[in-house]
């Protein structure tokens, strides 16, 4: 993947009254204010309308070298440490690793992850909240709502080259054949978890780079955690794509790696304790 995309990864989470939302940012510092302004503006307005609503934003700087933490700290100063916290990782761990750090630093009961490029508008979290609620009753308080771009597939195919379309279908087939059944879009970075579901899945996660979403859902299906796939609005943002061939090749290798590791018993899934 391109160097700037690999080195500038953020994760941030929001906390709701009696619940939590966790958001993931994967971007350069120039995009941080756009997403933070949109997210915090929405959260503040929602808090005004509902005084019982509370939230926190956790920003995890995944070893960036462009003063991302410095930009994030300005929001901490503006909104206070109860609402915005910043965690800086010295070494880049990858998107999955940064999100996991944000997950286990959060304090609420629902956790949302969302990409920082603004491709999915933040208010769409309400669609995920409804999708999550529709899954009730939750077994052991576990459930996941995944944002999906599958409804936009026909339009995106019309705009793609035949080669990119072939890569997309090849990747979807490998995901279905090797790891995850029934989820059309595993890679959308807009996902909402109950706290128990986040604990169970992220505690067992091994992949920390781009294919971590697939392993996450593989783990969820292993534990029979109910999953809802919810259509969300999505706009392609310039500079937010992976390098097509090599990134798809790496992700394909990761899918095979995930399947073989679990199949041979090198990785095992066991019951995990709840998050404190």
Order of alpha helices (4+ residues) and beta strands (2+ residues): alpha-beta-beta-alpha-beta-alpha-beta-alpha-beta-alpha-beta-alpha-alpha-beta-alpha-alpha-beta-alpha
